[in-house]
C-alpha cells in the first residue's frame, strides 16, 4: 500500500512575539489566523514542560506554523525548514530591510540560500520554478 506523507504544520518557539510577527507576517507574508493558550497541564503532558504558553498560528493555503511564545532557551543543531518563495531577489531585500542577513552557500554549480530568523531558526529558501 502506497502512503502519501503531507506536512500539516511546523511548530517553533520564539521568545519575542513582535519579532515572530515581523518574520512570519512581514517577511514570509503569512497571516496571523488565530492565537490560543496551551495550558500548563497540556504542556506538561505533551512536552513535559510545566508552563502555560501562548501560541500564534500563521498560515496561508500552503503553509501552517504554530509559534510558541516562551522564554525557554533551546539549542539548535541540524534542524532547518525548507520553504519555497516566488521571488528570491525580493525576498532577500525584505529580509535585509528587517536586519536579517542572507547566507549563501556554494554547492557545486548551485548557490543555496539560507536565512536565520530572529530566534535562530534556519530556513532554506528555494525559488518557485513555475
Secondary structure, DSSP 8 states (H G I E B T S, - for coil): ---------EEEEES-HHHHHIIIIIIT--EEEEEEEE-HHHHHHHHS----EEEEEEE-SS-EEEEEE--------S--EEEEES-HHHHHHHHHHTT--EEEEEETTEEEEEEE-TTS-EEEEEE---
